[in-house]
Amino acid sequence: MIMIAMVAMVLMVLLTSGSSFATEDTLKVLIENYGNNAIIQTYHLNQVITEAIIEDFYGEEDISRRTFKKTADLVRKLFKIPGVSRITLSDRYEITLQKGKLFDWKSIRPEVTSVLKNHFRAKKLVIEEKSYK
């Protein structure tokens, strides 16, 4: 019984710790573009982002104690990117970002993919894009 409690505590520490670890060396990202003037862009990853069905953030002040530390760290890093105004995490592997109207995805996207690669400590990043008009 004590052993089960110890294993449960170790798992909880790993899940809520600030360390981000990838189960694979390669982070795969599918970016969905919804047109040149779209204010949202969706990133599908091969790494789990959240266990929640959906988490919606309009700013760092929306990050609560209920959010796992690993998820909160990622959201904080994404909000530091100029132009990012809203973050929605859903379906375990999906991030939808909203940008301010005066910002361009060409300047935001490289910073987002860099944050993702560093957060998941991936050695290699594979990006695929799908565009809708």
N, C-alpha and C positions, 0 to 999 in steps of 0.2 A: 504494500500500500504506500509506503514511504517512497519507494522507487518510482511509482506512477506519479506521485505528486512532484517529485524532483524533475522528471521528464517533462511534465506539464509546465513547470516553472521555466525550464530551459527553453521550451518552445515559445512561451509567451515573451521571454526576453528577446529571442531572435526575431519574432514578429514585430515587436514594438521598438526594437533598437534602431539607432540611426544608421546602422550599416546597411548598405545596399549591395546585394550580391546577385549575380546572374547565375542561372543554372546552366547556361550555355555561354560559349565564348563569343558567339555572334548574336547581335541584336538585330532583328529584322523589323523593319518599319514600312508599313504601307500607308502612304499619305494620300488622302482623298481631297482633291481640289474641287471647289464648286463654282469655278469661274474666276475671272480676273478681279472682279470687284466684290467678291464674296467676303463677308466679315467672319465666316467660320471656316475651319479646316480641321479634318479628323485624322488622327494618327492611330493606326492599329499596330499593336506590338506582339511579339512572341513571348513576352514576359508578363506575368501578372502585375497589374497596377493597383488594383483594389479588390477586396472581397465583397464590397458593398454592391448593391444592384445599381445604384447611381449616387454620385456625390457631385454637388454643384457648388462652385466657389466664385464669388464676385469680387474677392479681394482677400488679402491675407487674414483679415479679421474674421473671415468665415471658417477658418481652420479651427476646429474645436478639439477638445480633449478626447472626443469619441473617435477621431480620425487616427489611424495607426501612424506612429512616428515616421515610418518609412514613406508613407503616402504624403503626410504633411510636409516632409522635407522636399519631396519632388514638387509639390504644389508651390511651395515658397520659392524654389529655384525658378520655376516657370513664370511666376509673377514678377520676378526681377528683370525679365526680358521686356524692354520697352515696346509698348504696343499691345501686350497681352492684357485683356480686360476681363475675361471670364474663362473658367476652366471647368469642364464637365468630365468626370471619370465614370465610365459605365462598362457593363458587360465584361468585367475583369481585365480586358486587354485593350480598352479603347479610351483615347483622350480626345476630346473636342475642345478646340481653342477658339475664342472669339477675340478679334483684334479691334482696336479703335479705328474709326473711319479714315484717319489721316496717315495710317501706317500701311506698309506694304509687306506681303508675305515673303517677298524675295529677301528682305532683311531679317524677318522674324524666323523663318524656317531653319536657316543654318544654326542659329542659336538654340532653337528647340531641339534639333537632332543632337547637338553637342551636349546639352543638358541630359538628354535621355541616355546617350552613350556613357557619359561619366556616372550618372546615377546608378545604372545597372552594371557598371564596371566591365563593359563589353570590350573585347579586344578588337572586334571587327563590327562595322555597321553596314548593313545592306538596306538600301532604300529603294522602294518601288513607288511609283506615283500613278494615280488614277485620276483623270480629269473629267469633269462633267461641264457641259456648257449651258 
